[in-house]
Amino acid sequence: MVYLTRAEHFNAAHKLYNPSWTKEKNDEVFGKCANDNWHGHNYELFVTVKGEPDPDTGFLVDAKKLSIIINEHVVDKLDHRNLNLDVDFMQGKMCSSENLVIEIWNQLQPHLPHGIQLHHIKLYETPRIYVEYFGGK
Amino acid sequence: MRYDWSSSADRGDLNFVTKNMSKKVSVFRKEHFNAAHRLYNDAWDYGKNEKVFGKCALPNYHGHNYEMEVKVTGEPDKETGYVIDLKLLSDIIRREVVQKFDHKNLNLDTEEFKNLNPTAENIVVVIYKLLRPYIDSKFDLQVRLYETPRNFVEYPV
């Protein structure tokens, strides 16, 4: 089994705010992340797929094609957007990196070429904070 | 060229080289803030803003992890060996810049960008002006601001 990772990035605004709580409870739990007018991050996204190299090309998958898939189904929907307001697959969900990485997985999974599978996704919210998701529960 | 520290000839040569050099040293402190913003000129219509600023003009804002490198240049103090205490410099940057901008929307939440387009260029000049009064005038001050890992600005140059 070989693992291939493609790195992409997007710059987005978000806030952490539970609409069923009071403002005070949101401030207490989320602190500055609950700022009304949002704040933002340069997100760095690492998508790792796995499989066996094709005997003719030596590729697991053409990394350029994987980049196009990630950009079409994820980055173009998130880059320079407001995660709370602009992203259909985050509607009704808290816009934490934890939830975002799960939804990114769900967006990519159906569009991968035959013969490779998603292994894991790593998402950096800041250089010091990142989440990982390996699929499943 | 390697110097042989046991050789008095080489030590003499090195003293000659350093004697005529400036005694100034630059010290750097890195800090960061995470903020939302949007690039938009109110004097233009949306079409022109979109043409000039592209995705940066989208109406619901986007964001960045801004990374700052603050450079202070001067001669080390004879008693402390410091140009400036970097803990003090960190406190100044956090108080005058980070507290104002971190986890904020630059367009909506800050006085500095109420009527100023928050491009990286304008932000770095604002940061310099916020810090300058608190850094002794005997020191040179320069700020480098990374809007993304690949795009950064400096002021003054």
Boltz contact constraints between the chains, C-beta under 6 A:
constraints:
  - contact:
      token1: [A, 11]
      token2: [B, 62]
      max_distance: 6.0
  - contact:
      token1: [A, 11]
      token2: [B, 64]
      max_distance: 6.0
  - contact:
      token1: [A, 12]
      token2: [B, 62]
      max_distance: 6.0
  - contact:
      token1: [A, 12]
      token2: [B, 63]
      max_distance: 6.0
  - contact:
      token1: [A, 13]
      token2: [B, 36]
      max_distance: 6.0
  - contact:
      token1: [A, 13]
      token2: [B, 61]
      max_distance: 6.0
  - contact:
      token1: [A, 13]
      token2: [B, 62]
      max_distance: 6.0
  - contact:
      token1: [A, 13]
      token2: [B, 63]
      max_distance: 6.0
  - contact:
      token1: [A, 32]
      token2: [B, 103]
      max_distance: 6.0
  - contact:
      token1: [A, 35]
      token2: [B, 103]
      max_distance: 6.0
  - contact:
      token1: [A, 37]
      token2: [B, 105]
      max_distance: 6.0
  - contact:
      token1: [A, 37]
      token2: [B, 108]
      max_distance: 6.0
  - contact:
      token1: [A, 37]
      token2: [B, 109]
      max_distance: 6.0
  - contact:
      token1: [A, 38]
      token2: [B, 36]
      max_distance: 6.0
  - contact:
      token1: [A, 38]
      token2: [B, 61]
      max_distance: 6.0
  - contact:
      token1: [A, 38]
      token2: [B, 105]
      max_distance: 6.0
  - contact:
      token1: [A, 39]
      token2: [B, 34]
      max_distance: 6.0
  - contact:
      token1: [A, 39]
      token2: [B, 35]
      max_distance: 6.0
  - contact:
      token1: [A, 39]
      token2: [B, 36]
      max_distance: 6.0
  - contact:
      token1: [A, 39]
      token2: [B, 63]
      max_distance: 6.0
  - contact:
      token1: [A, 39]
      token2: [B, 103]
      max_distance: 6.0
  - contact:
      token1: [A, 40]
      token2: [B, 35]
      max_distance: 6.0
  - contact:
      token1: [A, 40]
      token2: [B, 36]
      max_distance: 6.0
  - contact:
      token1: [A, 40]
      token2: [B, 62]
      max_distance: 6.0
  - contact:
      token1: [A, 40]
      token2: [B, 63]
      max_distance: 6.0
  - contact:
      token1: [A, 40]
      token2: [B, 64]
      max_distance: 6.0
  - contact:
      token1: [A, 41]
      token2: [B, 34]
      max_distance: 6.0
  - contact:
      token1: [A, 41]
      token2: [B, 63]
      max_distance: 6.0
  - contact:
      token1: [A, 41]
      token2: [B, 65]
      max_distance: 6.0
  - contact:
      token1: [A, 42]
      token2: [B, 64]
      max_distance: 6.0
  - contact:
      token1: [A, 42]
      token2: [B, 65]
      max_distance: 6.0
  - contact:
      token1: [A, 42]
      token2: [B, 148]
      max_distance: 6.0
  - contact:
      token1: [A, 80]
      token2: [B, 55]
      max_distance: 6.0
  - contact:
      token1: [A, 80]
      token2: [B, 58]
      max_distance: 6.0
  - contact:
      token1: [A, 80]
      token2: [B, 62]
      max_distance: 6.0
  - contact:
      token1: [A, 82]
      token2: [B, 60]
      max_distance: 6.0
  - contact:
      token1: [A, 82]
      token2: [B, 61]
      max_distance: 6.0
  - contact:
      token1: [A, 85]
      token2: [B, 60]
      max_distance: 6.0
  - contact:
      token1: [A, 86]
      token2: [B, 60]
      max_distance: 6.0
  - contact:
      token1: [A, 126]
      token2: [B, 65]
      max_distance: 6.0
